[in-house]
Amino acid sequence: MSQDFENGWGVSVIGHGYGSDEGLLELAVLKGGNLHYDNPVAMGDVCGWLTEEDVAELSAIVKSWAPDQTSPEWEDEEE
């Protein structure tokens, strides 16, 4: 399932990724319909082993971002 938000961000949620053998979900962050890894939700990868509640929380975070959202806090952690 892919969900695009009005802010240009979105999420893709699959049930056959990390954690699927335990009945859990995987979420990827999208920007303009493309995978986007450089953000504090994805932290350089997709997010696996998520419950439906986790997916709802992370999706709400992504939905709240500004269209031109940057993540200097996370970028600083990478340095």
Jmol script that loads the backbone (N, CA, C; Angstrom):
load data "model"
ATOM      1  N   MET A   1       0.838  -1.167   0.000  1.00  0.00           N
ATOM      2  CA  MET A   1       0.000   0.000   0.000  1.00  0.00           C
ATOM      3  C   MET A   1       0.887   1.235   0.000  1.00  0.00           C
ATOM      4  N   SER A   2       0.561   2.154  -0.843  1.00  0.00           N
ATOM      5  CA  SER A   2       1.291   3.413  -0.911  1.00  0.00           C
ATOM      6  C   SER A   2       0.307   4.542  -0.622  1.00  0.00           C
ATOM      7  N   GLN A   3       0.740   5.496   0.191  1.00  0.00           N
ATOM      8  CA  GLN A   3      -0.113   6.636   0.519  1.00  0.00           C
ATOM      9  C   GLN A   3       0.675   7.917   0.300  1.00  0.00           C
ATOM     10  N   ASP A   4       0.146   8.777  -0.570  1.00  0.00           N
ATOM     11  CA  ASP A   4       0.767  10.070  -0.843  1.00  0.00           C
ATOM     12  C   ASP A   4       0.010  11.151  -0.082  1.00  0.00           C
ATOM     13  N   PHE A   5       0.762  12.051   0.543  1.00  0.00           N
ATOM     14  CA  PHE A   5       0.158  13.136   1.305  1.00  0.00           C
ATOM     15  C   PHE A   5       0.227  14.435   0.505  1.00  0.00           C
ATOM     16  N   GLU A   6      -0.601  15.392   0.863  1.00  0.00           N
ATOM     17  CA  GLU A   6      -0.668  16.670   0.150  1.00  0.00           C
ATOM     18  C   GLU A   6       0.635  17.449   0.212  1.00  0.00           C
ATOM     19  N   ASN A   7       1.494  17.152   1.194  1.00  0.00           N
ATOM     20  CA  ASN A   7       2.759  17.876   1.340  1.00  0.00           C
ATOM     21  C   ASN A   7       3.859  17.363   0.403  1.00  0.00           C
ATOM     22  N   GLY A   8       3.531  16.388  -0.463  1.00  0.00           N
ATOM     23  CA  GLY A   8       4.523  15.849  -1.397  1.00  0.00           C
ATOM     24  C   GLY A   8       5.281  14.646  -0.851  1.00  0.00           C
ATOM     25  N   TRP A   9       5.098  14.354   0.426  1.00  0.00           N
ATOM     26  CA  TRP A   9       5.698  13.187   1.058  1.00  0.00           C
ATOM     27  C   TRP A   9       4.705  12.038   1.007  1.00  0.00           C
ATOM     28  N   GLY A  10       5.169  10.855   1.338  1.00  0.00           N
ATOM     29  CA  GLY A  10       4.279   9.710   1.387  1.00  0.00           C
ATOM     30  C   GLY A  10       4.964   8.536   2.063  1.00  0.00           C
ATOM     31  N   VAL A  11       4.225   7.449   2.170  1.00  0.00           N
ATOM     32  CA  VAL A  11       4.765   6.222   2.739  1.00  0.00           C
ATOM     33  C   VAL A  11       4.328   5.043   1.885  1.00  0.00           C
ATOM     34  N   SER A  12       5.143   4.034   1.882  1.00  0.00           N
ATOM     35  CA  SER A  12       4.815   2.762   1.268  1.00  0.00           C
ATOM     36  C   SER A  12       4.917   1.717   2.363  1.00  0.00           C
ATOM     37  N   VAL A  13       3.864   0.933   2.531  1.00  0.00           N
ATOM     38  CA  VAL A  13       3.824  -0.087   3.579  1.00  0.00           C
ATOM     39  C   VAL A  13       3.604  -1.435   2.920  1.00  0.00           C
ATOM     40  N   ILE A  14       4.476  -2.393   3.272  1.00  0.00           N
ATOM     41  CA  ILE A  14       4.353  -3.734   2.714  1.00  0.00           C
ATOM     42  C   ILE A  14       4.325  -4.763   3.841  1.00  0.00           C
ATOM     43  N   GLY A  15       3.727  -5.884   3.550  1.00  0.00           N
ATOM     44  CA  GLY A  15       3.642  -6.966   4.520  1.00  0.00           C
ATOM     45  C   GLY A  15       4.545  -8.128   4.188  1.00  0.00           C
ATOM     46  N   HIS A  16       5.479  -7.914   3.269  1.00  0.00           N
ATOM     47  CA  HIS A  16       6.396  -8.998   2.891  1.00  0.00           C
ATOM     48  C   HIS A  16       7.852  -8.549   2.979  1.00  0.00           C
ATOM     49  N   GLY A  17       8.143  -7.687   3.953  1.00  0.00           N
ATOM     50  CA  GLY A  17       9.505  -7.183   4.141  1.00  0.00           C
ATOM     51  C   GLY A  17      10.043  -7.578   5.498  1.00  0.00           C
ATOM     52  N   TYR A  18      10.866  -6.688   6.065  1.00  0.00           N
ATOM     53  CA  TYR A  18      11.454  -6.937   7.380  1.00  0.00           C
ATOM     54  C   TYR A  18      10.359  -7.137   8.426  1.00  0.00           C
ATOM     55  N   GLY A  19      10.356  -8.283   9.062  1.00  0.00           N
ATOM     56  CA  GLY A  19       9.388  -8.592  10.104  1.00  0.00           C
ATOM     57  C   GLY A  19       8.168  -9.348   9.632  1.00  0.00           C
ATOM     58  N   SER A  20       8.053  -9.572   8.336  1.00  0.00           N
ATOM     59  CA  SER A  20       6.855 -10.229   7.819  1.00  0.00           C
ATOM     60  C   SER A  20       6.683 -11.649   8.353  1.00  0.00           C
ATOM     61  N   ASP A  21       7.797 -12.310   8.655  1.00  0.00           N
ATOM     62  CA  ASP A  21       7.691 -13.678   9.194  1.00  0.00           C
ATOM     63  C   ASP A  21       7.070 -13.684  10.592  1.00  0.00           C
ATOM     64  N   GLU A  22       6.983 -12.502  11.208  1.00  0.00           N
ATOM     65  CA  GLU A  22       6.359 -12.365  12.524  1.00  0.00           C
ATOM     66  C   GLU A  22       5.012 -11.636  12.420  1.00  0.00           C
ATOM     67  N   GLY A  23       4.521 -11.454  11.183  1.00  0.00           N
ATOM     68  CA  GLY A  23       3.246 -10.778  10.976  1.00  0.00           C
ATOM     69  C   GLY A  23       3.331  -9.273  11.086  1.00  0.00           C
ATOM     70  N   LEU A  24       4.546  -8.735  10.955  1.00  0.00           N
ATOM     71  CA  LEU A  24       4.755  -7.291  11.092  1.00  0.00           C
ATOM     72  C   LEU A  24       4.949  -6.638   9.721  1.00  0.00           C
ATOM     73  N   LEU A  25       4.996  -5.322   9.707  1.00  0.00           N
ATOM     74  CA  LEU A  25       5.021  -4.538   8.470  1.00  0.00           C
ATOM     75  C   LEU A  25       6.339  -3.794   8.286  1.00  0.00           C
ATOM     76  N   GLU A  26       6.553  -3.351   7.058  1.00  0.00           N
ATOM     77  CA  GLU A  26       7.721  -2.537   6.712  1.00  0.00           C
ATOM     78  C   GLU A  26       7.224  -1.249   6.074  1.00  0.00           C
ATOM     79  N   LEU A  27       7.844  -0.120   6.440  1.00  0.00           N
ATOM     80  CA  LEU A  27       7.452   1.191   5.925  1.00  0.00           C
ATOM     81  C   LEU A  27       8.657   1.866   5.275  1.00  0.00           C
ATOM     82  N   ALA A  28       8.423   2.447   4.108  1.00  0.00           N
ATOM     83  CA  ALA A  28       9.435   3.264   3.432  1.00  0.00           C
ATOM     84  C   ALA A  28       8.859   4.664   3.264  1.00  0.00           C
ATOM     85  N   VAL A  29       9.712   5.658   3.383  1.00  0.00           N
ATOM     86  CA  VAL A  29       9.299   7.054   3.192  1.00  0.00           C
ATOM     87  C   VAL A  29       9.466   7.405   1.718  1.00  0.00           C
ATOM     88  N   LEU A  30       8.502   8.130   1.184  1.00  0.00           N
ATOM     89  CA  LEU A  30       8.524   8.572  -0.210  1.00  0.00           C
ATOM     90  C   LEU A  30       8.551  10.093  -0.267  1.00  0.00           C
ATOM     91  N   LYS A  31       9.217  10.611  -1.273  1.00  0.00           N
ATOM     92  CA  LYS A  31       9.197  12.054  -1.570  1.00  0.00           C
ATOM     93  C   LYS A  31       8.954  12.181  -3.063  1.00  0.00           C
ATOM     94  N   GLY A  32       7.842  12.787  -3.430  1.00  0.00           N
ATOM     95  CA  GLY A  32       7.508  12.901  -4.840  1.00  0.00           C
ATOM     96  C   GLY A  32       7.334  11.549  -5.507  1.00  0.00           C
ATOM     97  N   GLY A  33       6.900  10.559  -4.741  1.00  0.00           N
ATOM     98  CA  GLY A  33       6.672   9.219  -5.279  1.00  0.00           C
ATOM     99  C   GLY A  33       7.899   8.334  -5.331  1.00  0.00           C
ATOM    100  N   ASN A  34       9.050   8.859  -4.935  1.00  0.00           N
ATOM    101  CA  ASN A  34      10.301   8.089  -4.954  1.00  0.00           C
ATOM    102  C   ASN A  34      10.763   7.781  -3.541  1.00  0.00           C
ATOM    103  N   LEU A  35      11.472   6.677  -3.372  1.00  0.00           N
ATOM    104  CA  LEU A  35      12.019   6.341  -2.068  1.00  0.00           C
ATOM    105  C   LEU A  35      12.929   7.458  -1.582  1.00  0.00           C
ATOM    106  N   HIS A  36      12.827   7.779  -0.307  1.00  0.00           N
ATOM    107  CA  HIS A  36      13.632   8.834   0.300  1.00  0.00           C
ATOM    108  C   HIS A  36      14.174   8.304   1.618  1.00  0.00           C
ATOM    109  N   TYR A  37      15.489   8.176   1.715  1.00  0.00           N
ATOM    110  CA  TYR A  37      16.099   7.564   2.893  1.00  0.00           C
ATOM    111  C   TYR A  37      16.692   8.562   3.872  1.00  0.00           C
ATOM    112  N   ASP A  38      16.972   9.774   3.437  1.00  0.00           N
ATOM    113  CA  ASP A  38      17.693  10.755   4.252  1.00  0.00           C
ATOM    114  C   ASP A  38      16.725  11.574   5.097  1.00  0.00           C
ATOM    115  N   ASN A  39      16.118  10.927   6.082  1.00  0.00           N
ATOM    116  CA  ASN A  39      15.174  11.587   6.972  1.00  0.00           C
ATOM    117  C   ASN A  39      15.139  10.845   8.303  1.00  0.00           C
ATOM    118  N   PRO A  40      14.607  11.475   9.349  1.00  0.00           N
ATOM    119  CA  PRO A  40      14.656  10.856  10.672  1.00  0.00           C
ATOM    120  C   PRO A  40      13.724   9.659  10.865  1.00  0.00           C
ATOM    121  N   VAL A  41      12.768   9.468   9.984  1.00  0.00           N
ATOM    122  CA  VAL A  41      11.926   8.271  10.089  1.00  0.00           C
ATOM    123  C   VAL A  41      12.656   7.083   9.476  1.00  0.00           C
ATOM    124  N   ALA A  42      13.155   7.252   8.268  1.00  0.00           N
ATOM    125  CA  ALA A  42      13.849   6.145   7.594  1.00  0.00           C
ATOM    126  C   ALA A  42      15.265   5.934   8.128  1.00  0.00           C
ATOM    127  N   MET A  43      15.915   7.015   8.506  1.00  0.00           N
ATOM    128  CA  MET A  43      17.279   6.964   9.027  1.00  0.00           C
ATOM    129  C   MET A  43      18.213   6.134   8.132  1.00  0.00           C
ATOM    130  N   GLY A  44      18.106   6.358   6.834  1.00  0.00           N
ATOM    131  CA  GLY A  44      19.013   5.717   5.898  1.00  0.00           C
ATOM    132  C   GLY A  44      18.546   4.382   5.368  1.00  0.00           C
ATOM    133  N   ASP A  45      17.360   3.939   5.724  1.00  0.00           N
ATOM    134  CA  ASP A  45      16.862   2.627   5.299  1.00  0.00           C
ATOM    135  C   ASP A  45      15.344   2.648   5.360  1.00  0.00           C
ATOM    136  N   VAL A  46      14.729   1.499   5.243  1.00  0.00           N
ATOM    137  CA  VAL A  46      13.305   1.361   5.493  1.00  0.00           C
ATOM    138  C   VAL A  46      13.128   0.987   6.958  1.00  0.00           C
ATOM    139  N   CYS A  47      11.917   1.092   7.462  1.00  0.00           N
ATOM    140  CA  CYS A  47      11.622   0.729   8.851  1.00  0.00           C
ATOM    141  C   CYS A  47      10.863  -0.588   8.861  1.00  0.00           C
ATOM    142  N   GLY A  48      11.419  -1.585   9.491  1.00  0.00           N
ATOM    143  CA  GLY A  48      10.771  -2.889   9.544  1.00  0.00           C
ATOM    144  C   GLY A  48      10.320  -3.255  10.939  1.00  0.00           C
ATOM    145  N   TRP A  49       9.684  -4.407  11.027  1.00  0.00           N
ATOM    146  CA  TRP A  49       9.194  -4.964  12.294  1.00  0.00           C
ATOM    147  C   TRP A  49       8.220  -4.011  12.978  1.00  0.00           C
ATOM    148  N   LEU A  50       7.286  -3.461  12.199  1.00  0.00           N
ATOM    149  CA  LEU A  50       6.338  -2.474  12.719  1.00  0.00           C
ATOM    150  C   LEU A  50       4.947  -3.069  12.895  1.00  0.00           C
ATOM    151  N   THR A  51       4.275  -2.648  13.953  1.00  0.00           N
ATOM    152  CA  THR A  51       2.865  -2.979  14.125  1.00  0.00           C
ATOM    153  C   THR A  51       2.040  -1.977  13.320  1.00  0.00           C
ATOM    154  N   GLU A  52       0.746  -2.231  13.210  1.00  0.00           N
ATOM    155  CA  GLU A  52      -0.127  -1.269  12.528  1.00  0.00           C
ATOM    156  C   GLU A  52      -0.124   0.073  13.257  1.00  0.00           C
ATOM    157  N   GLU A  53      -0.013   0.032  14.573  1.00  0.00           N
ATOM    158  CA  GLU A  53       0.047   1.272  15.361  1.00  0.00           C
ATOM    159  C   GLU A  53       1.334   2.045  15.060  1.00  0.00           C
ATOM    160  N   ASP A  54       2.456   1.322  14.948  1.00  0.00           N
ATOM    161  CA  ASP A  54       3.724   1.969  14.590  1.00  0.00           C
ATOM    162  C   ASP A  54       3.611   2.652  13.237  1.00  0.00           C
ATOM    163  N   VAL A  55       3.009   1.954  12.280  1.00  0.00           N
ATOM    164  CA  VAL A  55       2.844   2.503  10.934  1.00  0.00           C
ATOM    165  C   VAL A  55       1.995   3.766  10.985  1.00  0.00           C
ATOM    166  N   ALA A  56       0.923   3.749  11.773  1.00  0.00           N
ATOM    167  CA  ALA A  56       0.056   4.932  11.890  1.00  0.00           C
ATOM    168  C   ALA A  56       0.824   6.108  12.486  1.00  0.00           C
ATOM    169  N   GLU A  57       1.639   5.849  13.514  1.00  0.00           N
ATOM    170  CA  GLU A  57       2.427   6.918  14.137  1.00  0.00           C
ATOM    171  C   GLU A  57       3.451   7.503  13.167  1.00  0.00           C
ATOM    172  N   LEU A  58       4.198   6.642  12.493  1.00  0.00           N
ATOM    173  CA  LEU A  58       5.223   7.124  11.558  1.00  0.00           C
ATOM    174  C   LEU A  58       4.587   7.836  10.372  1.00  0.00           C
ATOM    175  N   SER A  59       3.465   7.327   9.899  1.00  0.00           N
ATOM    176  CA  SER A  59       2.767   7.980   8.783  1.00  0.00           C
ATOM    177  C   SER A  59       2.313   9.376   9.179  1.00  0.00           C
ATOM    178  N   ALA A  60       1.827   9.526  10.409  1.00  0.00           N
ATOM    179  CA  ALA A  60       1.388  10.846  10.886  1.00  0.00           C
ATOM    180  C   ALA A  60       2.563  11.819  10.957  1.00  0.00           C
ATOM    181  N   ILE A  61       3.725  11.326  11.341  1.00  0.00           N
ATOM    182  CA  ILE A  61       4.921  12.180  11.379  1.00  0.00           C
ATOM    183  C   ILE A  61       5.257  12.667   9.974  1.00  0.00           C
ATOM    184  N   VAL A  62       5.288  11.746   9.018  1.00  0.00           N
ATOM    185  CA  VAL A  62       5.617  12.103   7.630  1.00  0.00           C
ATOM    186  C   VAL A  62       4.569  13.066   7.075  1.00  0.00           C
ATOM    187  N   LYS A  63       3.317  12.818   7.376  1.00  0.00           N
ATOM    188  CA  LYS A  63       2.229  13.681   6.896  1.00  0.00           C
ATOM    189  C   LYS A  63       2.353  15.095   7.454  1.00  0.00           C
ATOM    190  N   SER A  64       2.960  15.249   8.631  1.00  0.00           N
ATOM    191  CA  SER A  64       3.076  16.571   9.260  1.00  0.00           C
ATOM    192  C   SER A  64       4.227  17.411   8.721  1.00  0.00           C
ATOM    193  N   TRP A  65       5.115  16.805   7.948  1.00  0.00           N
ATOM    194  CA  TRP A  65       6.278  17.535   7.439  1.00  0.00           C
ATOM    195  C   TRP A  65       5.877  18.599   6.420  1.00  0.00           C
ATOM    196  N   ALA A  66       6.668  19.658   6.365  1.00  0.00           N
ATOM    197  CA  ALA A  66       6.503  20.679   5.330  1.00  0.00           C
ATOM    198  C   ALA A  66       6.976  20.098   3.995  1.00  0.00           C
ATOM    199  N   PRO A  67       6.473  20.637   2.893  1.00  0.00           N
ATOM    200  CA  PRO A  67       6.907  20.133   1.590  1.00  0.00           C
ATOM    201  C   PRO A  67       8.417  20.184   1.393  1.00  0.00           C
ATOM    202  N   ASP A  68       9.067  21.186   1.966  1.00  0.00           N
ATOM    203  CA  ASP A  68      10.518  21.334   1.807  1.00  0.00           C
ATOM    204  C   ASP A  68      11.254  20.925   3.087  1.00  0.00           C
ATOM    205  N   GLN A  69      10.660  20.013   3.832  1.00  0.00           N
ATOM    206  CA  GLN A  69      11.215  19.572   5.116  1.00  0.00           C
ATOM    207  C   GLN A  69      12.662  19.099   4.972  1.00  0.00           C
ATOM    208  N   THR A  70      13.490  19.587   5.866  1.00  0.00           N
ATOM    209  CA  THR A  70      14.850  19.065   5.983  1.00  0.00           C
ATOM    210  C   THR A  70      14.991  18.525   7.393  1.00  0.00           C
ATOM    211  N   SER A  71      16.005  17.746   7.612  1.00  0.00           N
ATOM    212  CA  SER A  71      16.173  17.100   8.913  1.00  0.00           C
ATOM    213  C   SER A  71      17.578  17.338   9.436  1.00  0.00           C
ATOM    214  N   PRO A  72      17.895  18.576   9.790  1.00  0.00           N
ATOM    215  CA  PRO A  72      19.269  18.860  10.227  1.00  0.00           C
ATOM    216  C   PRO A  72      19.674  18.078  11.464  1.00  0.00           C
ATOM    217  N   GLU A  73      18.724  17.787  12.369  1.00  0.00           N
ATOM    218  CA  GLU A  73      19.086  17.030  13.562  1.00  0.00           C
ATOM    219  C   GLU A  73      19.615  15.657  13.182  1.00  0.00           C
ATOM    220  N   TRP A  74      18.911  14.983  12.278  1.00  0.00           N
ATOM    221  CA  TRP A  74      19.325  13.649  11.869  1.00  0.00           C
ATOM    222  C   TRP A  74      20.602  13.721  11.040  1.00  0.00           C
ATOM    223  N   GLU A  75      20.707  14.721  10.157  1.00  0.00           N
ATOM    224  CA  GLU A  75      21.906  14.854   9.321  1.00  0.00           C
ATOM    225  C   GLU A  75      23.139  15.070  10.192  1.00  0.00           C
ATOM    226  N   ASP A  76      22.993  15.843  11.286  1.00  0.00           N
ATOM    227  CA  ASP A  76      24.117  16.064  12.197  1.00  0.00           C
ATOM    228  C   ASP A  76      24.546  14.769  12.875  1.00  0.00           C
ATOM    229  N   GLU A  77      23.611  13.876  13.178  1.00  0.00           N
ATOM    230  CA  GLU A  77      23.942  12.616  13.826  1.00  0.00           C
ATOM    231  C   GLU A  77      24.793  11.734  12.922  1.00  0.00           C
ATOM    232  N   GLU A  78      24.626  11.870  11.629  1.00  0.00           N
ATOM    233  CA  GLU A  78      25.342  11.041  10.665  1.00  0.00           C
ATOM    234  C   GLU A  78      26.798  11.441  10.523  1.00  0.00           C
ATOM    235  N   GLU A  79      27.122  12.680  10.871  1.00  0.00           N
ATOM    236  CA  GLU A  79      28.487  13.192  10.655  1.00  0.00           C
ATOM    237  C   GLU A  79      29.452  12.692  11.678  1.00  0.00           C
TER     238      GLU A  79
END
end "model"
wireframe off; spacefill off
backbone 0.3
color backbone group
